[in-house]
């Protein structure tokens, strides 16, 4: 089973388990608007969370998990492009090596997002913050290994960073709720 399939399976199971919330708790669009207002990228937050049909009745923890799923999908897209570029014989060997290094860092980032999901599901919210920061560090290392900043990978890595920062904000909000 590949990484994204494992991640999606874990995500689906987690959503089923997370239905145990109080009736008085804010949910859905009202909660989404409130929490996205607190993130560094409100419009992207709403777009990312709205992309999942369960967001219509989701709670804070659901939203954190949805944001992680969207970030993981973005990382997978970047990884796919990196794999294609590595095989381009017209690229400078130094760039190809940078892409190979980037590929390894992206694989690490995907694993760190999976670890973040596990931390959220076990209420180890502080661990979730650590794993998210590690995923952000991995994409920074990836960017540093490839020269230039105007290529398609740099543009996608900016979006990945934004999605991770949204997940960080949502994860922090779940921490505040439980404290």
N, C-alpha and C positions, 0 to 999 in steps of 0.2 A: 504494500500500500504506500503510495507516494505521500509526501509531506502534506500537500494541500488536502488530499482525501482524508488523511488522519485528522487534520485540523478541522475540516468541515464536519466530520463525524462527531468529534468532541464538541464542536459548537452546537450541533443539533441536539445532542444529549443534554448539554448544559441548559439550553433553552427550555427543554421539557422539565428539568429539575428545578428551574428557577421560578416556577409558577406559584410558589408558596410565599406570597407577600400579603400584607394586610390590605383590607378593602379601602382603608382611608389613604393609602399611599398614592401619590400622583403617578399617573401613567400616560403613555401615548404622547400625542402631539403637544399637550400642555407641558408635560415634563420635558419633552425634547426641546421645545422653545426655551424653557427655563435653563436647562443645562447647556445648550449650545451657545446661549448668550454669554456664558462664563468661559467658553473656550477661546483660544486665540484665533480661530478661523470659523466663525459662526456659520457662514453660508455653506462651506464645505462640510461642516458637522451635520447640518440639517440634510444636505444631499446624501451624505454617507449613511446616516441613520435611516433616512426615508427609503433607501434602496432595499431595505429588508422589510417584507410585509409584516413581520411580527412587531415592528416598531409601533404600529398603531395601538398596541396595548402593552408595550414594553415598559419595564421599570429601569431604574438607574443601572443596575447590574446588567440587564439585557443590553442596554445601550453601550456599555463598556465592551461587552462581548461582540456586538455588531461592529463597533468601530475597529476592533482587532481583526475581525474577519475581512473587512474592507481593506485594512492595511496589509494583511497577508496576501490578499488577491493582487494588490498593487505590487508587492514585493515579488510575487510569482511572475507578474508581467515583466518586471525589470529583469528578472533572472532569465526569462525566455529570450529577451532581446540580447542579453549578454552572451548567452550560449550561441546565438546565431552569429553575433559579431566575432566571437573568438575564432570561428572557422573561416573568416574572411582573409584570404591570402594576400589581399591588397593592403592590409593594415601593417604598420610598422611593428616589428617584433616586440618593442617596448610597450606599445599600446595593447598588443595581444596578451602580454604578460600581466599588464594592469587589469585587463578584463578577466583573466583567469583568477587573479587575486580578488577582484570584485565579486566574482561568482562564489568563491568560498565565503566571503563576508555576507553575501546575501543568503546563502544557505544557513549561516549562523543566525542571521536576523529572523528567518522563518522559524527556526527552532526556538529562538527567544520569544517570539510572539506566541508560540504554542505553550511555552513555560508561563507566560503571562496569563493565558487563559486558565491554565491549571491553578495558578496562584489565586486568581479571582474566584474560581469555583470552590477553593478550599478556604476562602476568606483570609488568605495570606496577602492582603492588599499591599503591605509594604514590599513584599517580594515582587509583586506585580510592577511596582514602580521601578525596582532595580532591573527587572528583565526588559521593561520598555526602554530604559536608559541605555541598556546594552544593545538593544536593536537599533537605537538612534546612533550609537557609537559605530556600529557595524556599517551603517550606510555612509557615515562620515568617512570611514576608512576606505570604503568602496570608491567614493567620489575622489578621494585623495590619490587613489592608485591610477586614475585615468586622467590624462592631461586635458585641460580645457574645461569650460563650464557652459558651453552653448549647445552641446550635443543632446540628443533625445534622452539619454540616460540621466543627465543632470536635471533635466526638466522633470522627469518622472521621480527622481530621488527627492526633489523638493516637495512633490505631492506626498511621497511616502513619509517624509519628515512631518509634514502638516498633519497627516492622518495619525501618526504616532503621538504627536503633541495633543491631538484631540483625545486619543485613548488615555494619555497621561492625565489630562484634565478630568475625564470621566472617572478614571480610577481614583484620583484624589477626592472626587466628590463622593464616591462610595465610601472612602475612608472617613470623611467628615460625617457622613450619615451614621456610621457605626460607632463613632466616638462620642 
